[in-house]
């Protein structure tokens, strides 16, 4: 993997995104969309990434060969907390490699809880992401904006991205979700059994442990009627023992028509 460092810097809420130059060009630029303020005082904004033609970036669980994104909000002021809502990603297959992410553009909604309601939030977002075309390169990006709008009407671009999130288990008609575990030489094999209607086409099941210091492989999945089964491997990143909290496990089904996100599973 060729590692090339590009930087993008956004100064002020109305500033245009700028990016450092590099021999391969500028594969991604970023900016913060200011959004609106809710009745409870929280703010809805978004990080917008614009990708050059042929480039893509990664979802929070990018696949074995992807670069997981990382966010650092240090340097912000009047910031009590940040929640991220991921729109349903796409599955890319190239040269026998499967990755999960977004092409062309990503509007990533963020919900911000100010420390002092009614006061502006000076947001500093430090991003460490990966982008891929024929090669994959890590990108470091710092975006800044002052969120001081009094607008209460949702911004169309952000609202559309919020609406593109995966369905919840109840919305998708999930009847049950079980996880069974079997010891292996390197950790555990996990098998999930989901009673869920088809999401369309060739489905991909992503299992996230929801706990730190754990590695999860890609899964192999199969469907019979409403029953979708997926199997993968879990291991501790430090090589230690594994203690699994089934309530923390997040299972996402990515299909041609829509995606479904299931939080937690019961013993199977």
C-alpha positions in Angstrom: 0.0 0.0 0.0 1.4 3.4 -1.0 1.0 5.9 1.9 0.6 9.4 0.8 -0.4 12.3 3.1 -2.8 14.9 1.9 -4.3 17.6 4.1 -7.5 19.5 3.7 -8.2 22.6 5.8 -11.5 24.4 6.3 -11.3 27.7 8.1 -14.5 29.2 9.4 -18.1 28.2 8.9 -18.4 29.9 5.4 -14.9 29.0 4.2 -14.3 26.9 1.1 -12.4 23.6 1.5 -8.8 23.6 0.5 -6.4 20.6 0.1 -2.7 20.2 -0.1 -1.3 19.3 -3.5 0.2 15.9 -4.3 1.5 14.2 -7.4 -1.6 12.0 -7.6 -3.9 15.0 -7.4 -6.5 15.8 -4.7 -8.7 12.7 -4.2 -10.9 14.3 -1.5 -11.9 17.6 -0.1 -14.0 18.3 3.0 -16.2 20.9 4.6 -18.6 21.2 7.5 -22.3 21.9 6.8 -23.8 24.0 9.5 -27.3 22.5 9.5 -29.9 23.5 12.1 -30.7 23.7 15.8 -33.3 21.5 17.5 -35.9 22.5 20.1 -33.8 20.8 22.8 -30.8 22.9 21.9 -28.8 20.2 20.2 -27.4 21.0 16.8 -27.5 18.9 13.6 -24.6 19.5 11.2 -22.6 17.3 8.8 -19.2 16.5 7.5 -19.2 16.6 3.7 -16.5 14.8 1.8 -16.3 15.3 -2.0 -14.3 12.6 -3.8 -12.6 12.9 -7.2 -14.0 10.7 -10.0 -13.0 7.0 -9.4 -12.2 7.5 -5.7 -14.1 6.1 -2.7 -13.8 6.4 1.0 -14.7 3.9 3.8 -17.5 3.1 6.1 -16.9 2.7 9.9 -16.3 -1.0 9.3 -14.5 -1.0 5.9 -13.7 -4.7 5.3 -10.4 -6.5 5.9 -8.5 -4.4 3.3 -10.1 -1.0 4.2 -8.9 1.8 6.4 -11.3 2.5 9.3 -12.1 6.2 9.7 -11.1 8.0 13.0 -12.5 11.3 14.3 -10.9 13.6 16.9 -12.9 16.5 18.2 -10.2 18.0 20.5 -9.7 21.7 20.0 -13.5 22.3 19.8 -15.2 24.7 22.2 -18.6 24.5 23.9 -18.8 20.9 22.7 -20.5 18.4 25.1 -20.8 15.4 22.8 -21.0 14.3 19.2 -23.1 11.5 17.7 -22.6 10.2 14.1 -25.3 8.8 11.9 -23.9 6.7 9.1 -25.9 6.5 5.8 -26.1 3.0 4.4 -22.8 2.3 2.5 -22.2 0.4 -0.7 -20.2 -2.8 -1.1 -17.4 -2.6 -3.6 -15.7 -5.7 -5.2 -12.5 -5.3 -7.1 -9.9 -8.0 -7.9 -11.4 -10.4 -5.4 -11.3 -7.8 -2.6 -14.4 -6.6 -0.8 -14.6 -3.2 0.8 -17.4 -1.1 2.1 -17.8 2.6 1.8 -18.9 5.5 -0.4 -18.1 6.9 -3.8 -18.5 10.5 -5.2 -19.8 12.2 -2.1 -20.4 11.5 1.6 -22.6 13.7 3.7 -22.1 12.4 7.2 -24.6 13.8 9.7 -23.4 14.7 13.2 -25.6 15.6 16.2 -23.9 18.0 18.6 -24.7 18.6 22.2 -23.4 21.9 23.3 -22.1 22.4 26.9 -24.0 25.6 27.0 -27.3 25.5 25.1 -28.0 28.5 22.9 -24.3 29.4 22.6 -22.2 28.9 19.4 -20.1 25.7 19.0 -16.7 26.1 17.6 -16.1 22.7 16.0 -12.7 21.4 15.1 -12.9 18.0 13.4 -9.7 16.1 12.9 -10.3 13.2 10.4 -8.0 10.3 9.7 -9.6 8.4 6.7 -8.6 6.3 3.8 -9.5 6.8 0.1 -9.0 4.3 -2.7 -8.9 4.2 -6.5 -6.2 2.1 -8.2 -4.2 2.7 -5.0 -5.3 3.3 -1.4 -3.9 6.3 0.5 -4.5 7.6 4.1 -5.8 11.1 4.4 -5.5 13.5 7.3 -7.9 16.4 7.3 -8.8 19.2 9.7 -12.1 21.0 9.3 -13.3 24.0 11.3 -16.6 25.8 11.6 -18.5 28.0 14.0 -22.0 26.6 14.4 -24.1 29.5 15.5 -27.2 29.3 13.2 -30.6 29.9 14.7 -32.3 28.1 11.8 -34.7 25.4 12.9 -35.5 24.1 9.4 -33.7 20.9 8.4 -31.1 21.3 5.6 -32.1 19.2 2.6 -28.7 17.6 2.0 -28.3 16.6 5.7 -31.9 15.5 6.1 -31.6 13.2 3.0 -28.5 11.6 4.4 -30.2 11.0 7.7 -33.1 9.3 5.8 -30.5 7.1 4.1 -29.5 5.3 7.3 -30.1 1.6 7.6 -33.5 0.5 8.9 -33.7 -0.5 12.5 -34.6 -4.1 13.4 -38.2 -3.2 14.1 -38.5 -1.2 10.9 -37.2 -4.1 8.9 -39.4 -6.7 10.5 -36.6 -8.7 12.2 -38.1 -11.4 14.3 -35.0 -12.7 16.0 -31.2 -12.4 16.0 -29.0 -15.0 17.7 -25.3 -15.4 18.1 -23.5 -18.7 18.8 -19.8 -18.8 19.7 -17.3 -21.6 19.2 -13.6 -21.6 20.4 -11.0 -21.8 17.7 -7.1 -21.8 17.8 -7.0 -18.0 17.5 -10.1 -16.9 19.2 -13.8 -17.5 18.5 -16.0 -18.4 15.6 -19.3 -16.4 15.7 -22.4 -17.5 13.9 -25.4 -15.2 13.6 -28.8 -16.4 12.7 -31.3 -13.6 11.6 -34.9 -14.0 10.9 -35.3 -11.0 8.6 -36.8 -10.4 5.1 -34.5 -10.2 2.2 -32.7 -6.9 1.7 -32.3 -7.7 -2.0 -29.6 -9.2 -4.2 -26.3 -10.5 -2.9 -26.4 -9.7 0.8 -23.4 -8.9 2.9 -23.5 -9.2 6.7 -21.1 -7.1 8.8 -20.6 -8.0 12.5 -19.1 -5.4 14.8 -18.1 -6.6 18.3 -18.9 -3.2 19.8 -16.0 -3.6 22.3 -12.4 -2.3 22.1 -9.4 -4.4 21.3 -11.3 -6.9 19.2 -10.8 -7.9 15.6 -13.6 -9.2 13.5 -13.2 -10.9 10.1 -15.4 -10.6 7.1 -18.3 -13.0 7.1 -19.6 -15.7 4.9 -23.4 -15.6 4.6 -26.3 -17.6 3.2 -30.0 -17.3 3.1 -33.0 -19.7 3.2 -36.3 -17.9 3.1 -36.4 -15.4 6.0 -33.4 -17.0 7.7 -30.0 -15.3 7.0 -26.9 -17.0 8.5 -23.5 -15.4 8.7 -20.2 -16.8 10.1 -16.9 -15.1 10.9 -13.9 -15.1 13.3 -13.3 -13.0 16.4 -9.9 -12.4 18.0 -8.4 -10.2 20.6 -6.0 -7.7 19.0 -3.5 -8.2 21.7 -3.8 -12.0 21.6 -5.5 -12.2 25.0 -8.7 -13.8 26.2 -12.1 -12.8 24.8 -15.1 -11.7 26.9 -18.1 -11.2 24.6 -21.0 -8.9 25.5 -23.8 -10.0 23.1 -25.7 -6.8 23.8 -22.9 -4.7 22.3 -22.7 -6.7 19.1 -24.0 -4.7 16.1 -25.1 -6.6 13.0 -25.6 -4.8 9.7 -27.2 -6.4 6.6 -26.3 -4.7 3.3 -28.5 -5.6 0.4 -29.3 -4.2 -3.1 -32.6 -2.6 -1.9 -31.8 -1.4 1.6 -29.8 -2.0 4.7 -30.7 -3.2 8.2 -28.9 -2.5 11.5 -29.5 -4.8 14.5 -28.2 -4.0 17.9 -27.5 -7.0 20.1 -28.2 -10.7 19.8 -29.3 -13.5 22.1 -27.5 -16.8 22.7 -28.1 -19.2 19.8 
